[in-house]
Amino acid sequence: MKMYIKSVCVDDQSKALSFYTEKLGFVVKHDIPMGKHRWITLVSADEPKGVELGLEPNQHPAVKDFQAAMMRDGIPFTAFSVQNLDAEYNRLKELGVLFTQAPVAAGDVKIAVLNDTCGNLIQLIQLS
């Protein structure tokens, strides 16, 4: 079985689309109107045929409660792998991205955590 889409729930699809493309560098794969919301998927510029990241509206009350609890407890919703965490951290800081955790070594990996401005903490990870 091949994984096709990994979704992240967001409080504002347009704001999320801007953040994930303009700040994080993802590329739009699908942006299809679906009534009040849209079917938006993004891919890594490095892997245009790879796993798609869906930007799902967080309209269900349980999702909002879940997001608030994760944010309150400082738990990232998902993680993205980067080649050079220090360079990516500095690039994103220059773009105004807020980090809740600066790069830190954690065993054989290095991690940092950012706020996606749409209700989620996202971990960046550099594998050894």
N, C-alpha and C positions, 0 to 999 in steps of 0.2 A: 504494500500500500504506500502510495506517495502522498506526503503532506502537500496540500495545495494552498491553504490560507490559514494564517494565524491572525486572529482579530484582537484589536484593542478597542475598548469602549471609550468614547470621547463625549464631552459635554457640548461640543460645537464642531460639526464636521468641517466647516469652512476654515475655522481657526486651526483645527488639527491638520488639515491639508496644507495650509501655509507653513505651519511649524515643521511638519515631517518632511516637506519638500525643500523649503528654503533654508531651514536650519540643519536638519539631519541629512539632507541630500538624497532622500528617496525620490523615485520617479513614478509618475502616475501610470498605472496599467489600465485601470477601468475607472470611469467616473460617469455613472449612469443614473439619471434622475429616477426616483421611485416615489413619487408623491411628495410628501413633506421632507423626506430624507433622500439620500443618494447611496448607491452601491459604489463605494470608493475602495480600490485596492492599489497598493503601491508595491514597488519592487526596489531592490538595491540596484543602484547604478552599476555596481560590479557584477551583479547576477540578474540580468533582465528576464531570464527564464526561470529564476528561482522561486522560492516560496513568496507568496504575496501577503502583504500586511493589510488587513481590512480595517478601515476606520468606521466602526459601528456606532450609531447613536446610543447613548446610555439612557434611553427613555424609560426603561423598566425601573420601578422604585428599588427593587432588590439590587440592581446594578449600582445605583447611586449610593445605597448604603454600603455595599461592598467596597466601592471606590473610596468612600470617605474613611472607612475603617482601615483600608490598606495605606492610605495617605497618612492618617493619624498615627499609625504604627510604624511608618517609615519603610514599608515593604514595597519593593518594586514589583510592578505587574508583570513585566517581561524583561528580557535582556537582549541586547544586540552586541555582536562581536565586532571588534575593531582591531586593526593591525597594530596601531601605535596609540595607546590610550592617552599618553601625555600630550601628544600632538593634537589629538581630537578634542581633548579637554580644553586646551588652549584655544583652538579654533572656535569651539562652541562658546566659550566664555567671551571671546571677542565679539560674537554675534548676540550677546546678551542672554544666553541660556543660563538659567539658575540651576546650580548643583546643590544637592543636599549632602553629598559626600564627594570630596575631592578624591583623586586617584589614590588607592592604597593597595599594597600587596596583601594577598590573601592566599597563602600557600604558593602554589605554582602559577597563580593567575594574578592579574591586577584588575581592580574594579573601581567604578565611580557610579554615582547615581544622580540623575537629572530629573527635573520637573518638566513634563511635556506641556504644561499650561492648559491642559484639557482634562485634568482629573487623575493623572497617573504619574507615578514615579517609574523611571526607566533606568535599568542598570546597563552600563557599558562594560564590556569585559574584554580584556586582552589575554588570550590564551598563550601559554608558553610555547 
